[in-house]
Amino acid sequence: NVMGICKSALESAVGYLAHELGPQGIRVNALSAGPVKTLSASAVGELDQMLKLYTAMSPMRRNITPEEVGKSGMYLLSDLASGVTGETLHVDSGFHIMGAPPHDAASADE
């Protein structure tokens, strides 16, 4: 899956850029959002399956909203996060700590 490779590269770049730009007072952070039910996301194949999987496996047993992603971004941009740099903030109801089941297991539940 190319998405996993891209996300790993982004997270790595955040750390490198934070190191390079920190002495200039520039903070670099990223948001890693779980799936969000939006009009544009509807074009993604298997979105409904992905949303069900996140609900079933995340510690909070729910999906996230666009507002939660936006508020997380506002936090990172605000003075409240003035000491935060080089971080990837996961907005996914905790799904990232659980790990995904093998593709076969996710398909078998249907």
C-alpha positions as CSV (number, residue, x, y, z in Angstrom):
1,N,0.0,0.0,0.0
2,V,1.6,3.3,-1.1
3,M,-0.3,5.2,1.5
4,G,1.7,3.6,4.3
5,I,5.0,4.5,2.6
6,C,3.9,8.1,2.1
7,K,2.7,8.5,5.7
8,S,6.0,7.1,7.0
9,A,8.0,9.5,4.8
10,L,5.9,12.4,6.0
11,E,6.4,11.6,9.6
12,S,10.2,11.2,9.1
13,A,10.3,14.6,7.2
14,V,8.5,16.3,10.1
15,G,11.3,15.3,12.4
16,Y,14.1,16.3,10.1
17,L,12.5,19.7,9.3
18,A,11.8,20.3,13.0
19,H,15.5,19.7,13.7
20,E,16.6,22.0,10.8
21,L,14.2,24.8,11.4
22,G,13.9,24.7,15.2
23,P,16.9,27.1,15.8
24,Q,15.1,29.7,13.7
25,G,12.0,29.4,16.0
26,I,10.0,27.5,13.4
27,R,7.9,24.6,14.6
28,V,7.1,21.7,12.3
29,N,4.3,19.2,13.2
30,A,1.8,17.0,11.3
31,L,-1.7,15.7,11.8
32,S,-2.5,12.1,11.0
33,A,-6.2,11.8,10.8
34,G,-8.2,8.6,10.6
35,P,-10.9,8.2,8.0
36,V,-13.5,11.0,8.0
37,K,-16.9,10.7,6.3
38,T,-16.9,13.6,3.9
39,L,-18.2,14.1,0.3
40,S,-14.7,13.7,-1.1
41,A,-13.9,10.7,1.0
42,S,-17.0,9.0,-0.4
43,A,-15.0,8.5,-3.7
44,V,-12.5,6.3,-1.8
45,G,-13.3,2.7,-2.3
46,E,-14.3,0.7,0.8
47,L,-14.8,3.9,2.9
48,D,-17.7,2.3,4.8
49,Q,-15.7,-0.8,5.6
50,M,-12.8,1.4,6.8
51,L,-15.2,3.4,9.1
52,K,-16.6,0.2,10.5
53,L,-13.1,-1.2,11.2
54,Y,-12.0,2.0,13.0
55,T,-15.2,2.0,15.1
56,A,-14.7,-1.6,16.1
57,M,-10.9,-1.4,16.8
58,S,-10.3,2.0,18.2
59,P,-10.2,2.4,22.0
60,M,-12.9,5.1,21.8
61,R,-15.1,2.9,19.6
62,R,-16.1,5.7,17.3
63,N,-14.9,7.6,14.2
64,I,-13.7,11.2,14.2
65,T,-15.3,14.3,12.8
66,P,-13.9,17.0,10.5
67,E,-14.3,19.4,13.4
68,E,-12.0,17.3,15.6
69,V,-9.3,17.3,12.9
70,G,-9.6,21.1,12.5
71,K,-9.5,21.8,16.2
72,S,-6.4,19.6,16.5
73,G,-4.8,21.7,13.8
74,M,-5.8,24.9,15.6
75,Y,-4.1,23.6,18.8
76,L,-0.8,22.9,16.9
77,L,-1.0,26.4,15.4
78,S,-1.8,28.1,18.7
79,D,0.5,29.3,21.6
80,L,-0.8,26.3,23.6
81,A,1.6,24.2,21.5
82,S,4.5,26.6,21.5
83,G,6.8,23.9,23.0
84,V,5.7,21.2,20.5
85,T,7.7,20.4,17.4
86,G,8.7,17.3,15.5
87,E,5.4,15.6,16.4
88,T,2.7,13.8,14.5
89,L,-0.6,14.2,16.3
90,H,-2.9,11.3,15.6
91,V,-6.5,12.2,15.4
92,D,-8.0,8.7,15.1
93,S,-9.8,7.8,18.3
94,G,-6.7,5.9,19.3
95,F,-6.7,3.5,16.3
96,H,-3.0,3.9,15.6
97,I,-2.1,2.2,18.9
98,M,-4.1,-0.9,18.1
99,G,-2.8,-1.9,14.7
100,A,-4.9,-3.1,11.8
101,P,-5.9,-6.7,11.4
102,P,-4.7,-8.7,8.4
103,H,-6.8,-7.8,5.3
104,D,-8.3,-11.3,5.3
105,A,-9.5,-10.9,8.9
106,A,-11.2,-7.6,8.1
107,S,-13.0,-9.1,5.1
108,A,-14.1,-12.2,7.0
109,D,-16.3,-10.1,9.4
110,E,-18.7,-9.1,6.6
